[in-house]
C-alpha cells in the first residue's frame, strides 16, 4: 500500500482528485493540518471516528461510521503513510476488508509560496462489497459528496 503517492494511480480503479484553496498564511496552514491529522476533518464531515490513535500515524487503524441505526455503515481503514514536511502535511489510508470500497485515499494540506493553503483529496477505488458493485455510479456520487464535505471541514478549520 502507499500507492496514492504515485501518479498515475493504478489502472483498474476509479480515480478521484479534488483540490480547493482553503485559506492563506501560516496560521491557516497549521490549523488545517492539525485538524486533518487529528481526525477533525472526518468528524467535521459528519463521520463518527473510532481511531486507535489520537492522530494519524502509519499502521494505525480507524473505523469511520456514517448513517443512523440499522442504516449505519462502518468503513475500516489503516494509515499507510504520513506526510510531515514544513509546508505539506497529511496522510493516506487504505481500506480494510469489509469496507464498501477497495483502494486508498490521501488527504494533504499544503502552503504554497504565495501563502495560499490548498487542500487536496485524492483516491483510487473500486467496489469492495456486493452493494457497492450493484450500486454502480451511486458509490461515486457518495464519494464525491464526502470529498466536498472533507474540503469544507478543512476550510472551516483554516478560518
ZIDA-V528466 format. One record per residue. N is the residue number from 1. RES is the residue in one letter. OMEGA is omega in whole degrees, 0 to 359 (999 if undefined). BURIAL is I if it has 24 or more other ideal C-beta (glycine too) atoms within 12 Angstrom, else O. D_LAST is the distance of its C-alpha to the last C-alpha in Angstrom with 2 decimals. Layout:
BEGIN
n=[N;N]
res=[RES;RES]
omega=[OMEGA;OMEGA]
burial=[BURIAL;BURIAL]
d_last=[D_LAST;D_LAST]
END
This chain:
BEGIN
n=[1;2;3;4;5;6;7;8;9;10;11;12;13;14;15;16;17;18;19;20;21;22;23;24;25;26;27;28;29;30;31;32;33;34;35;36;37;38;39;40;41;42;43;44;45;46;47;48;49;50;51;52;53;54;55;56;57;58;59;60;61;62;63;64;65;66;67;68;69;70;71;72;73;74;75;76;77;78;79;80;81;82;83;84;85;86;87;88;89;90;91;92;93;94;95;96;97;98;99;100;101;102;103;104;105;106;107;108;109;110;111;112;113;114;115;116;117;118;119;120;121;122;123;124;125;126;127;128;129;130;131;132;133;134;135;136;137;138;139;140;141;142;143;144;145;146;147;148;149;150;151;152;153;154;155;156;157;158;159]
res=[X;X;X;X;X;X;X;X;X;X;X;X;X;X;X;X;X;X;X;X;X;X;X;X;X;X;X;X;X;X;X;X;X;X;X;X;X;X;X;X;X;X;X;X;X;X;X;X;X;X;X;X;X;X;X;X;X;X;X;X;X;X;X;X;X;X;X;X;X;X;X;X;X;X;X;X;X;X;X;X;X;X;X;X;X;X;X;X;X;X;X;X;X;X;X;X;X;X;X;X;X;X;X;X;X;X;X;X;X;X;X;X;X;X;X;X;X;X;X;X;X;X;X;X;X;X;X;X;X;X;X;X;X;X;X;X;X;X;X;X;X;X;X;X;X;X;X;X;X;X;X;X;X;X;X;X;X;X;X]
omega=[186;183;179;173;187;173;4;176;181;177;177;180;169;181;179;174;177;183;181;170;185;179;181;173;184;181;178;179;182;181;181;181;177;178;180;186;181;178;181;179;181;177;180;178;176;180;170;186;174;186;176;183;181;176;179;176;181;178;180;180;177;172;178;181;182;179;184;174;183;178;179;176;176;181;181;182;175;179;183;173;178;174;180;178;183;182;181;180;178;180;175;172;176;180;177;179;182;177;179;179;174;181;184;181;178;181;186;172;185;173;182;182;179;179;180;176;185;175;180;173;180;180;164;185;172;182;181;181;183;185;176;174;180;184;177;185;180;178;178;179;179;180;180;179;180;178;178;179;176;181;177;179;178;178;179;180;183;182;999]
burial=[I;O;I;I;O;O;O;O;I;O;O;O;I;I;I;I;I;I;I;I;I;I;I;O;O;O;O;I;I;O;I;I;I;I;I;I;I;I;I;I;I;I;I;I;I;O;I;O;I;O;I;O;O;O;I;I;O;O;O;I;I;I;I;I;O;O;O;O;O;O;O;O;I;I;I;I;I;I;I;I;I;I;I;O;O;O;O;I;I;I;I;I;I;I;I;I;O;O;I;I;I;I;I;I;I;I;I;I;I;I;I;O;O;O;O;O;I;I;I;I;I;I;I;I;I;I;I;I;O;O;O;I;O;O;O;O;O;O;I;O;O;I;I;O;O;I;I;O;I;I;I;I;I;I;I;I;I;I;O]
d_last=[33.33;30.53;31.50;27.94;27.91;30.66;30.69;32.40;31.87;35.12;37.40;38.12;34.53;32.04;29.33;25.70;22.94;19.67;17.07;13.84;11.62;8.07;6.71;8.90;10.43;11.55;8.89;6.40;9.76;10.92;8.28;8.70;12.38;12.98;11.70;13.90;16.83;17.11;17.44;14.20;13.62;17.14;16.87;13.80;16.07;18.77;20.98;22.93;22.82;25.91;25.59;28.28;25.86;22.58;21.10;22.23;25.38;28.16;30.73;28.81;28.99;26.61;27.58;25.14;26.41;25.80;27.89;30.04;33.45;35.88;33.47;31.06;30.78;30.16;28.87;29.89;28.61;29.11;26.78;28.73;26.74;23.70;22.20;21.29;21.46;19.80;17.59;17.99;17.53;18.32;21.36;23.83;25.99;29.28;30.62;33.41;36.55;36.05;32.63;32.84;32.07;33.42;31.30;28.27;24.52;22.12;18.36;17.11;13.99;15.14;14.29;16.83;18.98;17.40;13.99;12.56;10.92;12.92;13.35;16.99;18.94;22.68;25.64;29.36;31.12;34.23;35.43;36.21;37.81;40.40;38.10;35.63;38.68;40.05;36.74;36.43;33.78;32.17;30.75;29.07;27.52;26.12;24.81;23.11;21.54;20.26;18.87;16.84;15.64;14.73;12.66;10.89;10.31;8.90;6.54;5.46;5.56;3.82;0.00]
END
